[in-house]
């Protein structure tokens, strides 16, 4: 690393040269990060300018649409009425990305440019297809998260005196869509540039060990603007106080959930794999949890919808209906594992062998279950009169 004085001097040189090239009175330098690709694609490319009297073109054919086409120099870009300058100075021959690469615009256009960047990213980001869910669950999940937080709905909620805060509890055994549902909503928050957090039981435990545990826990429940906070397997702190030894974890958690201030324009999504009857009733009361959605084992129709998303080559070799019929009682996660086994076996044998994938799956499940004693896992059927589980 160069001494700090040399590092800052390099940046002063780059920013001053970019300001002169772009005609900026008050230059602002920034790293556009994930927004850069969308900005450069949308902008009109302008002229090149030497940097400190030196200009080096770059003939690399990769990424022509978004790369500046230079290893050392300045290049102007124009987006609507906004001018930006890219300053690039590669400092180590043969090392990709070693050196300086930054964007500069005038401060008077900076805020407008940032808003344009957000708009472009939203427009160019493909919509995320919803996971395979029962239609009624998909609709309710959307209406009570993304739909609830839409600005026009938040304005009406506040105008009518409602709570600009919502709580959802997603229940059901593992592998049946809760994680996929949360991932979908999380991605939709990203597309809208809303706040989103994922809080695990470990995060909660760490907050409880902080110097100021009450404030640390309260911060877990806050957003800076509208958004969704996901709490994964938080039943650890919310088991019924009548069935487990009571600690102050429940009261601290519930106090933070209620929030004295700052908990507005937020949806809390809690997930749990345990029986809802084990969840503290104080947590489940209205005002804390407004809606409970149960994710059970997928029906044949849901399994069919998921399988139809598999690669066309797999489905040309194995009929969809055969997979649907053979996977009765199977979870989404188990179906995904089966598909992975099919692919791994295909890489070895160059053919799609459904029977071998099922056999491998049963063997793996039996081994993980300690031989399968007294457990029904995978494709097997429960043993009857000591006989082995029936194969699919």
C-alpha positions in Angstrom: 0.0 0.0 0.0 1.2 3.5 -0.8 1.4 6.0 2.1 -1.8 7.8 2.7 -0.4 11.1 1.5 0.4 9.6 -1.8 -2.9 7.9 -2.1 -4.9 11.0 -1.4 -2.6 13.0 -3.8 -3.4 10.6 -6.6 -7.1 11.0 -6.0 -6.8 14.8 -5.9 -5.1 14.6 -9.3 -7.7 12.4 -10.8 -10.6 14.4 -9.5 -9.1 17.7 -10.6 -8.5 16.4 -14.1 -12.0 15.0 -14.3 -13.5 18.3 -13.2 -11.5 20.1 -15.8 -12.6 17.7 -18.5 -16.3 17.8 -17.5 -16.4 21.5 -16.7 -17.4 20.9 -13.1 -17.2 23.7 -10.5 -17.7 21.5 -7.5 -16.7 17.9 -8.4 -18.0 14.9 -6.4 -16.3 11.5 -6.8 -18.1 8.2 -6.2 -18.1 4.5 -6.7 -21.4 3.5 -8.4 -21.0 -0.2 -7.3 -24.0 -2.2 -8.5 -25.6 0.8 -10.3 -22.6 1.3 -12.6 -23.6 -1.3 -15.2 -27.1 0.1 -15.6 -25.7 3.7 -15.8 -23.0 3.1 -18.4 -25.4 1.1 -20.6 -27.9 3.9 -20.6 -25.4 6.7 -21.0 -24.1 8.1 -24.3 -20.4 7.7 -24.5 -18.4 10.9 -25.2 -14.8 11.9 -25.9 -11.6 10.6 -24.4 -9.2 13.0 -22.6 -5.6 12.3 -21.5 -4.8 12.1 -17.8 -1.8 14.3 -16.9 -0.8 14.3 -20.5 -1.0 10.5 -20.9 -3.7 8.4 -22.6 -3.6 4.6 -23.1 -6.4 2.7 -25.0 -7.5 -0.7 -24.0 -8.3 -3.2 -26.8 -9.7 -5.9 -24.5 -12.8 -7.2 -26.5 -14.6 -8.3 -23.3 -17.3 -6.1 -21.8 -17.1 -3.5 -24.6 -20.6 -2.2 -23.7 -19.8 -1.3 -20.2 -16.0 -0.9 -20.1 -14.4 2.6 -20.8 -12.0 1.3 -23.4 -8.9 2.8 -21.7 -6.3 1.8 -19.2 -5.2 5.3 -18.4 -7.2 8.4 -19.1 -10.6 10.1 -18.8 -13.8 9.5 -20.7 -17.0 11.6 -20.7 -20.5 10.1 -20.5 -23.8 11.9 -21.0 -27.1 10.7 -19.3 -30.0 13.0 -20.1 -28.6 16.5 -19.3 -26.1 15.1 -16.8 -22.4 14.8 -17.6 -20.1 12.4 -15.8 -16.5 11.6 -16.2 -14.8 8.3 -15.7 -11.2 8.5 -14.5 -9.1 5.3 -14.9 -5.5 4.8 -14.1 -4.2 1.2 -14.2 -1.1 1.1 -12.0 0.1 -2.5 -12.3 0.7 -4.1 -15.7 -1.0 -7.5 -16.1 -3.2 -7.2 -13.0 -6.8 -6.7 -13.8 -8.5 -4.0 -11.6 -5.2 -2.9 -10.0 -5.3 0.9 -9.9 -7.8 3.7 -9.8 -11.3 3.8 -11.4 -13.9 6.3 -10.3 -16.8 8.4 -11.5 -17.0 12.2 -11.1 -19.9 14.6 -11.6 -20.8 18.1 -10.5 -22.4 18.4 -7.1 -25.3 20.3 -8.6 -26.2 17.2 -10.6 -25.3 14.5 -8.0 -28.7 14.0 -6.4 -30.5 13.9 -9.7 -27.9 11.4 -11.0 -28.4 9.2 -8.0 -32.2 9.2 -8.4 -31.7 8.3 -12.1 -29.4 5.4 -11.1 -32.1 4.0 -8.8 -34.7 4.3 -11.6 -32.5 2.6 -14.1 -31.7 -0.3 -11.8 -35.4 -0.9 -11.1 -36.3 -0.7 -14.8 -33.6 -3.0 -16.0 -33.7 -5.6 -13.2 -35.9 -8.5 -14.3 -38.9 -9.2 -12.1 -38.4 -12.1 -9.7 -40.8 -15.0 -10.5 -42.7 -15.9 -7.3 -41.9 -19.3 -5.8 -44.2 -22.2 -6.2 -46.9 -21.5 -3.6 -50.6 -22.2 -3.2 -52.3 -19.2 -4.9 -54.0 -18.1 -1.8 -50.7 -18.0 0.2 -48.9 -16.2 -2.6 -51.6 -13.6 -2.8 -51.8 -13.0 1.0 -48.0 -12.9 1.3 -47.7 -10.3 -1.4 -50.6 -8.2 -0.1 -49.3 -8.2 3.5 -45.7 -7.3 2.6 -44.9 -5.5 -0.6 -48.5 -4.4 -1.2 -48.8 -3.2 2.4 -45.7 -1.1 2.1 -46.5 0.6 -1.2 -46.5 4.4 -0.5 -50.1 4.9 -1.5 -51.2 2.2 1.0 -49.0 3.5 3.8 -50.5 7.0 3.3 -54.0 5.7 3.6 -53.2 3.6 6.6 -51.8 6.6 8.4 -54.7 8.8 7.3 -57.3 6.4 8.6 -55.4 6.0 11.9 -54.2 2.5 11.4 -50.9 0.9 12.4 -48.1 1.4 9.8 -46.6 -1.8 11.1 -47.5 -5.4 10.2 -46.5 -8.8 11.5 -46.6 -12.2 9.7 -45.8 -15.6 11.0 -44.8 -18.3 8.5 -45.2 -21.8 10.0 -44.8 -25.4 8.8 -42.2 -28.2 8.6 -38.8 -27.4 6.9 -38.4 -27.6 3.2 -41.9 -26.5 2.1 -41.4 -23.0 0.8 -40.9 -20.6 3.7 -37.3 -19.7 2.8 -38.2 -19.4 -0.9 -41.1 -17.1 0.0 -38.9 -14.9 2.1 -36.2 -14.8 -0.6 -38.8 -13.6 -3.1 -40.0 -10.8 -0.9 -36.4 -9.8 0.0 -35.6 -9.5 -3.7 -38.7 -7.4 -4.3 -37.4 -5.0 -1.6 -34.1 -4.8 -3.3 -35.7 -3.9 -6.6 -37.6 -1.1 -4.8 -34.5 0.1 -2.8 -36.5 -0.5 0.4 -34.9 -1.6 3.7 -34.5 -5.3 4.4 -32.9 -7.2 7.2 -32.4 -10.9 8.0 -32.2 -11.5 11.8 -31.3 -14.9 13.0 -31.5 -16.4 16.5 -27.7 -15.9 16.8 -28.1 -12.2 16.0 -30.7 -11.9 18.7 -28.5 -13.7 21.2 -25.6 -11.4 20.3 -27.8 -8.3 20.8 -28.8 -9.7 24.3 -25.1 -9.9 25.2 -24.3 -6.3 24.1 -23.3 -3.5 26.6 -26.8 -2.1 26.2 -28.9 -5.2 25.4 -32.3 -3.3 25.4 -31.1 -0.8 22.8 -29.3 -3.5 20.7 -32.5 -5.5 20.5 -34.5 -2.5 19.6 -32.2 -1.7 16.7 -33.0 -5.2 15.2 -36.6 -4.1 14.8 -36.0 -0.7 13.2 -35.8 0.4 9.6 -34.6 3.7 8.2 -37.4 3.8 5.6 -40.1 1.3 4.6 -39.0 -2.2 4.5 -39.2 -5.8 5.7 -37.4 -7.5 8.6 -37.1 -11.3 8.5 -36.7 -13.2 11.7 -35.6 -16.7 11.1 -36.5 -19.4 13.6 -37.2 -16.9 16.3 -39.4 -19.4 18.2 -36.3 -20.1 20.2 -37.0 -16.9 22.2 -40.7 -17.2 22.0 -41.7 -20.6 23.3 -44.8 -20.7 25.5 -43.9 -19.5 29.0 -46.2 -22.2 30.4 -44.3 -25.0 28.8 -40.6 -23.9 29.1 -38.6 -22.2 31.8 -39.4 -18.5 31.5 -36.5 -16.0 30.9 -36.6 -12.3 30.2 -35.9 -13.0 26.5 -39.6 -13.1 25.8 -40.3 -9.8 27.4 -37.4 -8.0 25.9 -38.3 -9.4 22.4 -42.0 -8.4 22.7 -41.2 -4.9 24.1 -38.9 -4.3 21.1 -41.6 -5.6 18.7 -44.2 -3.2 20.1 -41.7 -0.4 20.0 -42.2 3.0 21.7 -41.2 4.9 18.5 -39.5 4.3 15.2 -41.3 1.1 14.3 -43.4 2.4 11.3 -43.6 1.5 7.7 -42.2 -1.9 8.5 -43.4 -5.5 8.1 -42.0 -8.2 10.3 -41.9 -11.7 8.9 -41.2 -14.5 11.4 -40.5 -18.1 10.4 -40.8 -21.2 12.5 -40.6 -24.9 12.0 -42.2 -25.8 15.4 -45.9 -26.3 16.3 -47.6 -23.0 16.6 -49.1 -24.1 19.9 -45.6 -23.9 21.4 -45.3 -20.2 20.5 -45.9 -17.8 23.3 -49.6 -16.6 23.0 -48.4 -13.1 24.0 -46.5 -13.0 20.7 -49.4 -14.3 18.7 -51.9 -11.7 19.8 -53.3 -9.2 17.3 -51.1 -6.1 17.0 -48.0 -8.3 17.0 -48.9 -11.0 14.5 -51.6 -10.0 12.1 -51.5 -13.0 9.8 -50.3 -16.6 10.1 -49.5 -18.6 6.9 -49.0 -22.3 7.1 -46.7 -24.0 4.6 -47.5 -27.6 4.4 -46.3 -30.4 2.2 -46.9 -29.5 -1.5 -49.8 -31.0 -3.3 -49.4 -32.9 -6.6 -50.3 -29.7 -8.5 -47.6 -27.7 -6.7 -45.0 -30.4 -7.2 -46.0 -30.4 -10.9 -45.5 -26.6 -11.2 -42.1 -26.9 -9.6 -41.0 -29.8 -11.7 -42.1 -28.0 -14.9 -39.4 -25.4 -14.0 -36.7 -28.0 -14.4 -34.4 -28.0 -17.4 -36.1 -29.1 -20.6 -33.5 -31.8 -21.3 -34.4 -33.5 -18.0 -38.1 -33.4 -18.7 -37.6 -34.7 -22.2 -36.0 -37.9 -20.7 -38.3 -38.3 -17.6 -42.1 -37.6 -17.9 -43.3 -34.9 -15.5 -46.2 -37.0 -14.4 -43.9 -39.9 -13.4 -41.9 -37.6 -11.1 -45.2 -36.1 -9.7 -46.6 -39.6 -9.0 -43.4 -40.9 -7.5 -42.9 -37.9 -5.2 -46.1 -38.1 -3.2 -45.5 -36.7 0.3 -42.2 -35.1 -0.8 -41.2 -31.6 0.2 -39.9 -28.9 -2.1 -36.4 -29.3 -0.6 -36.5 -33.1 -1.2 -37.5 -32.5 -4.8 -34.6 -30.1 -5.2 -32.2 -32.7 -3.7 -33.5 -35.3 -6.1 -32.9 -33.0 -9.1 -29.4 -32.4 -7.9 -28.7 -36.1 -7.7 -30.0 -36.5 -11.2 -27.6 -33.9 -12.5 -24.6 -35.3 -10.6 -25.3 -38.8 -12.0 -25.8 -37.4 -15.5 -22.3 -35.9 -15.3 -20.9 -39.4 -14.6 -23.1 -41.5 -17.0 -24.3 -39.0 -19.6 -27.9 -40.2 -19.2 -30.8 -39.3 -17.1 -31.4 -42.2 -14.8 -34.5 -41.6 -12.6 -34.4 -45.0 -10.9 -30.7 -44.6 -9.9 -31.4 -41.1 -8.5 -34.2 -42.4 -6.4 -32.0 -45.3 -5.2 -29.2 -42.9 -4.3 -31.6 -40.7 -2.5 -33.0 -43.5 -0.4 -29.5 -44.6 0.5 -28.4 -41.2 1.5 -31.5 -40.6 3.6 -31.1 -43.9 5.4 -27.5 -43.2 6.2 -28.3 -39.8 7.6 -31.1 -41.3 9.6 -28.8 -43.8 11.2 -30.0 -46.7 9.1 -33.6 -45.4 9.0 -34.7 -47.1 12.2 -38.2 -45.9 13.2 -38.0 -43.0 10.8 -39.8 -42.3 7.6 -37.6 -40.3 5.3 -37.3 -39.7 1.6 -39.1 -41.9 -0.9 -39.6 -44.7 1.5 -43.0 -45.9 2.9 -43.4 -46.7 6.5 -42.3 -50.2 7.4 -45.2 -52.7 7.9 -44.7 -55.8 10.0 -41.0 -55.4 9.9 -40.8 -55.3 6.1 -38.5 -52.8 4.4 -40.1 -49.5 3.2 -41.6 -49.8 -0.2 -39.7 -48.2 -3.0 -41.2 -45.8 -5.4 
